[in-house]
Amino acid sequence: MTRPDFASARTIGDAWLGVRTMFRSAGLETADLDARLLAAGAFGLDPHHLVTDGDVALTGTQRARLAQAAWDRLNGMPVHRILGAREFYGLSLGLSPATLEPRPDTETLVDAVLPFVRSTVAANGSCSIVDLGIGTGAIGLALLAECPEAGCLGVDVSADAVDTALENAKSLGLSTRYAAVTGDWFAGIETRFDLIVSNPPYIPTADLASLAREVVDHDPVLALDGGSDGLSAYRTIAAQAPDRLKPGGLVALEIGTGQRVSVAALFVSFGFELSGVIADLGGVDRVLLFKN
């Protein structure tokens, strides 16, 4: 595979169309969208300005940035890893090697718990949230952005992920209501919360090798590997959550395909009541809600 250089491109429009043609020829599934996002990122433009500014002369720096971005994409790096950030629930979140890319499916969890957060705030004046396995901090930060009276503690076993989440909170102006610590689920935490949320690792170990190249090569294994049956994290959370949830509180969990029955049984065995099952945009059961 020849490394792109865009030496013949004279304008922003030429380079954008060139990378689009290159991605189409390589058979990338989302070639046009990838080209649009990467070109806009390389040129420091909003994507819609690729058309209006298409006749602007291309600089050497822009040409080099686009060539590197195109090369990375052709070698399997996801677009948002190249850009260094991804949007989630209207927020721009910085990524790091220690964090998953927040995906649209996880927005289902935010939608599912927002009514509870708002009703808790209306009743008590505040809502305390703990987010377990935070990655970029996406879930907790989205909830805080929607509910100014809420506060969130994030917990992650990766210190680098904690740093990334804290930096995202700072860039979004949410640092006064968001804290994050390095830890193993609830170990060492004595506080009780109104809401426990988590998108834990849930992929069975044997299935990791079959994941898409973009996932296997670039998402952290710690955030993917759910143990031999994919349920290791759920077992730990189910055992610890009863002592960390306030009366009348809620537990909300993202789950993998086909895990509804097994995860629900785990939490019921620890005294929880399944109060909601929410499907994602693809119709797959994605979020379980439990009451104590």
JOJODA-V11156 format. One record per helix or strand of 2 or more residues. SS is the DSSP state (2 for helix, 1 for strand). FROM is the first residue (numbers start at 0). TO is the last residue. If there is no record, write none. Layout:
# JOJODA-V11156
ss->SS from->FROM to->TO
ss->SS from->FROM to->TO
This chain:
# JOJODA-V11156
ss->2 from->11 to->24
ss->2 from->30 to->42
ss->2 from->48 to->51
ss->2 from->59 to->73
ss->2 from->78 to->82
ss->1 from->84 to->87
ss->1 from->90 to->93
ss->2 from->103 to->123
ss->1 from->126 to->131
ss->2 from->137 to->145
ss->1 from->149 to->155
ss->2 from->158 to->170
ss->2 from->174 to->176
ss->1 from->177 to->181
ss->1 from->192 to->197
ss->2 from->204 to->209
ss->2 from->212 to->217
ss->2 from->220 to->222
ss->2 from->231 to->240
ss->1 from->244 to->253
ss->2 from->259 to->268
ss->1 from->272 to->278
ss->1 from->284 to->290
